[in-house]
Every structure is written in C-alpha cells, then in structure tokens.
Amino acid sequence: MVAKRRGRPPAGPKGQPRAAMRQISARIPDETYAQLKALTAVLQISQADVIGKAVDALERSLADAESRLVRLLRKRDPR
C-alpha cells in the first residue's frame, strides 16, 4: 500500500514546490488588484503565475538594448 503524501502537490514551474520559491510583497492600486483577481479567476491560475506571465510579456516587449540589459542583470542574481 502506498502512503498518501501530505500537503499540496508541487505547483511551481517544472514541479518546484511553491514553498521553495521567493516571496514578494507589493502595494498595488485597488483597480490593479481587482484586475489580478479577475485574471486568476478567468484563467484559473495562481496570482504568482499571472504575475510571472505579465513580467515575461513585459520583457518580450522591450527594445533590444533594454532586453540585453535585463538578461545581464538577471545573471547577477545568485539564486
């Protein structure tokens, strides 16, 4: 018999446990928060996933010079 695993299954990118991911805190306007909640409901994904997709889309929209700078700065992050 296989024992049942406790807790939530890993739901992060590539099966990474959410608890292992970095946590942020941000103050956002009420309208932006309402938009975030609506997106999570419609897309049926977490707030973290909505924010991640938004950051990816913003980075893709950058000019080449800005995009290269972002890639360079990301490499500096030790984690």
ABEGO torsion letter per residue (X at the ends): XBBBBBEBBBABBGGBBAAABBBBBBBBBAAAAAAAAAAAAAAGBBAAAAAAAAAAAAAAABBAAAAAAAAAAAAABAX
